[in-house]
Amino acid sequence: MSLFQALILAFVQGLTEFLPLSSSGHLVLFQHFFNLENPPVFFDVLLHLGTLGAILIFFRQDILFLFKEFRRETKLWFLLVIASLPAGLFGYFLNSQIGKIFGNLKLVGFMWLITGVLLFLTKFSKSQKIKKTNLREIKISDGLFIGFFQALALFPGLSRSGSTVSAGLFRKLSPELAFKFSFLLSIPAVLGANLLQIKEISLIGLNFKIAFFPLLVAGLTGYLTLILLKKILICQKFYYFGFYCFILGTLVLFLF
């Protein structure tokens, strides 16, 4: 893998990890164009650590609050744990099939269509009366519902942010609350996924230029994308991304 390819993949990861477009689906597509059948596991982990860093910085106040008020906010901690269980269990049992799943472009195209449907359905959630604007108002049933959608997003092409934010809107969370809970919930999911891959990492022959610069690009792009996504949600234009997912999914299914 050249430095140019690594930087392109890092930019794609940072942009599509948070926009409801599926970073895993786009990485599969770009890896196909770059003829990278088996990108290094370390590189994949690196990109996710870059975007995880963007989340930690963007939501630093909320994260610090959860740690400072740990004893008083045990309900919130329990909620995050419960909501993380579906993805944790699904990811553990799916781990051995990851290679086959990520190599199936037709599956990726189909999942993009599913993402498009979910995003379009959020248009109708605008007419619902918003009842929940605070993390403490989220019920266990809400957390499990959103967590289930996060688990499904392990399939490339089905956007994690798109599915979890949509699920939050379906459960009558405000756009800002759905945005916040979605990305707080992503932290244990990303950490867990990377831990499963650590045993496969090899640093032999690692080019540190291809390690450092993509990490920086993915993190910076991800942070700017979070700012953009929050504004889009507040303007209630989230469903617009559904057009992109439908078009891309259809093209992938016909071309591959």
matplotlib code that plots the C-alpha trace (Angstrom):
import matplotlib.pyplot as plt

x = [0.0, 1.4, 1.2, -1.2, -3.6, -3.3, -4.2, -7.2, -8.5, -7.9, -9.9, -12.7, -12.8, -12.9, -15.7, -17.9, -17.5, -19.7, -21.9, -24.6, -22.8, -21.0, -17.2, -16.8, -18.7, -16.7, -13.4, -14.4, -15.2, -11.9, -9.8, -11.3, -10.3, -6.8, -6.5, -5.9, -7.5, -6.2, -5.2, -3.0, -5.1, -3.0, -4.0, -7.7, -7.2, -5.3, -8.0, -10.6, -8.4, -8.1, -11.9, -12.3, -9.9, -12.2, -15.2, -13.3, -12.3, -15.7, -17.7, -15.0, -17.3, -19.9, -17.3, -15.6, -19.1, -19.8, -16.5, -16.7, -20.3, -19.8, -21.6, -24.5, -24.8, -24.7, -28.0, -26.4, -23.4, -25.7, -27.6, -24.5, -23.4, -26.8, -27.0, -23.5, -24.4, -26.1, -23.1, -20.6, -22.3, -22.9, -19.3, -17.8, -19.7, -19.3, -15.6, -14.5, -16.6, -15.4, -13.1, -15.9, -18.4, -16.1, -15.2, -18.8, -19.6, -23.1, -23.8, -22.4, -24.6, -27.7, -26.8, -26.5, -30.1, -31.2, -29.3, -31.2, -34.5, -33.7, -32.6, -35.7, -37.9, -36.4, -38.2, -41.5, -40.1, -40.1, -43.8, -43.6, -43.8, -40.3, -40.3, -36.7, -34.0, -31.7, -29.6, -31.4, -34.7, -33.5, -35.0, -33.4, -35.8, -34.6, -31.0, -31.6, -33.5, -30.6, -28.1, -29.7, -29.4, -25.7, -25.2, -26.7, -24.3, -21.4, -22.3, -20.4, -22.7, -25.1, -24.0, -23.5, -24.2, -27.1, -28.7, -28.2, -29.2, -32.3, -33.2, -32.9, -35.2, -37.7, -37.7, -38.6, -35.2, -34.4, -31.9, -29.2, -29.8, -29.9, -26.6, -25.0, -26.1, -25.2, -21.6, -21.2, -22.4, -19.9, -16.9, -17.2, -18.1, -15.0, -12.8, -14.2, -13.8, -10.2, -9.4, -10.7, -8.2, -5.2, -4.1, -3.8, -1.6, 1.9, 4.4, 6.9, 7.9, 5.6, 6.2, 5.6, 4.8, 1.8, 1.0, 1.2, -0.3, -3.4, -4.1, -4.0, -6.0, -8.8, -9.0, -9.1, -11.5, -13.7, -13.8, -14.9, -17.5, -19.0, -19.5, -21.2, -23.4, -24.7, -25.7, -27.4, -29.4, -30.5, -31.7, -33.6, -32.0, -30.6, -32.8, -31.0, -28.2, -30.7, -30.5, -26.8, -27.1, -29.8, -27.8, -24.5, -26.1, -27.9, -24.7, -22.7, -25.4, -25.5, -21.7, -20.4]
y = [0.0, 3.4, 6.5, 8.1, 5.1, 5.1, 8.9, 8.4, 5.5, 7.6, 10.6, 8.2, 6.7, 10.1, 11.3, 8.3, 6.9, 9.6, 10.7, 8.0, 6.5, 3.5, 3.8, 0.0, -0.1, 2.7, 1.2, -2.1, -0.3, 1.8, -1.3, -3.0, -0.1, -0.1, -3.9, -4.3, -7.6, -7.9, -4.6, -4.9, -5.4, -2.8, -0.2, -0.9, -0.6, 2.6, 4.3, 3.4, 4.7, 8.0, 8.5, 7.2, 10.0, 12.5, 11.2, 11.5, 15.1, 16.2, 14.7, 15.3, 17.2, 14.5, 11.8, 13.7, 14.2, 10.5, 9.7, 12.6, 11.7, 7.9, 7.1, 9.4, 8.4, 4.6, 4.4, 6.0, 3.6, 0.6, 1.9, 2.2, -1.3, -2.8, -1.0, -2.3, -5.9, -6.7, -5.4, -7.1, -10.5, -10.2, -9.1, -11.9, -14.6, -12.9, -12.3, -15.5, -14.6, -11.0, -11.7, -13.3, -10.6, -7.7, -9.3, -9.5, -6.3, -7.4, -7.6, -4.2, -2.8, -4.4, -2.9, 0.5, 0.2, -0.8, 2.3, 4.4, 3.1, 3.8, 7.4, 8.1, 6.8, 9.5, 12.1, 11.0, 11.1, 14.9, 15.0, 13.0, 14.9, 14.9, 13.7, 13.0, 15.6, 14.4, 11.3, 10.5, 10.2, 7.3, 4.0, 0.6, -0.4, 2.6, 1.6, -2.0, -0.9, 1.4, -1.2, -3.8, -1.4, -0.9, -4.6, -4.8, -2.1, -4.6, -5.5, -3.3, -0.9, -0.5, 2.7, 2.6, 6.3, 6.1, 3.2, 4.2, 7.9, 6.7, 4.3, 7.1, 9.3, 6.4, 6.2, 9.9, 11.2, 14.7, 15.0, 16.3, 13.5, 10.8, 12.2, 12.3, 8.8, 7.3, 8.4, 7.7, 4.2, 3.9, 4.2, 0.7, -0.8, 0.6, -0.4, -3.9, -4.4, -3.3, -5.6, -8.6, -7.6, -6.9, -10.6, -10.5, -7.4, -7.7, -4.7, -6.4, -4.2, -1.4, 1.9, 4.6, 7.2, 5.0, 4.7, 8.3, 10.5, 8.4, 8.4, 12.2, 12.6, 10.2, 12.0, 15.5, 14.6, 12.8, 15.7, 18.2, 15.7, 15.5, 19.2, 19.0, 16.1, 17.8, 20.9, 18.6, 16.9, 20.1, 21.3, 18.0, 17.1, 13.8, 11.8, 13.6, 11.0, 8.4, 9.5, 8.9, 5.5, 4.4, 5.6, 4.0, 0.8, 0.4, 1.1, -1.5, -4.1, -3.6, -3.1, -5.9]
z = [0.0, -1.0, 1.1, -1.4, -1.1, 2.7, 2.9, 0.5, 2.7, 5.8, 4.4, 3.3, 6.8, 8.5, 6.2, 6.0, 9.6, 10.9, 8.0, 7.5, 4.4, 5.9, 6.2, 6.0, 2.7, 1.2, 2.4, 0.7, -2.5, -2.5, -1.6, -4.6, -6.9, -5.3, -5.7, -2.0, -1.3, 2.2, 3.7, 6.9, 10.0, 11.8, 9.2, 9.7, 13.5, 13.0, 11.0, 13.6, 16.4, 14.5, 14.3, 17.8, 18.9, 17.1, 19.1, 22.4, 21.7, 20.4, 23.3, 25.9, 28.2, 28.2, 28.8, 31.6, 33.2, 33.1, 34.8, 37.4, 38.3, 38.1, 41.3, 40.6, 36.9, 37.3, 35.4, 32.4, 32.6, 32.9, 29.8, 27.7, 28.8, 28.0, 24.6, 23.7, 24.3, 21.0, 18.9, 21.3, 21.0, 17.3, 16.7, 18.7, 16.8, 13.4, 13.8, 12.0, 9.0, 8.6, 5.7, 3.6, 4.5, 3.6, 0.3, -0.9, -2.8, -3.7, 0.1, 0.5, -2.2, -0.7, 2.7, 1.2, 0.0, 3.5, 4.9, 2.4, 3.6, 7.2, 6.4, 4.4, 7.2, 9.5, 7.5, 9.0, 12.5, 12.3, 12.7, 15.9, 19.2, 20.7, 24.3, 25.1, 25.2, 28.0, 28.4, 31.6, 29.8, 27.6, 28.8, 28.7, 26.0, 23.9, 24.5, 23.4, 20.3, 19.3, 20.3, 18.0, 15.1, 16.0, 15.9, 12.4, 11.2, 11.6, 8.0, 5.5, 3.7, 6.6, 8.3, 12.0, 12.5, 10.1, 11.7, 15.4, 14.9, 12.9, 15.6, 18.2, 16.1, 15.8, 19.6, 19.8, 20.9, 19.8, 16.9, 19.3, 21.8, 19.1, 17.8, 21.3, 22.4, 19.0, 19.3, 23.0, 22.3, 19.5, 21.9, 23.5, 20.1, 18.4, 21.3, 21.4, 17.6, 17.8, 20.7, 18.7, 15.9, 18.1, 18.1, 14.3, 14.2, 13.0, 13.1, 10.9, 8.0, 9.1, 7.4, 10.1, 7.5, 6.5, 10.2, 11.4, 8.6, 7.9, 11.7, 11.7, 8.5, 9.7, 13.1, 11.7, 8.9, 11.5, 13.9, 11.1, 9.9, 13.4, 13.4, 10.0, 10.9, 14.1, 12.0, 9.4, 12.2, 13.7, 10.3, 10.0, 6.6, 7.8, 5.3, 2.3, 2.6, 1.7, -2.0, -2.0, -0.4, -2.9, -5.9, -4.7, -3.6, -7.0, -8.9, -6.9, -7.4, -11.1, -11.7, -9.5]

ax = plt.figure().add_subplot(projection="3d")
ax.plot(x, y, z, "-o")
ax.set_aspect("equal")
plt.show()
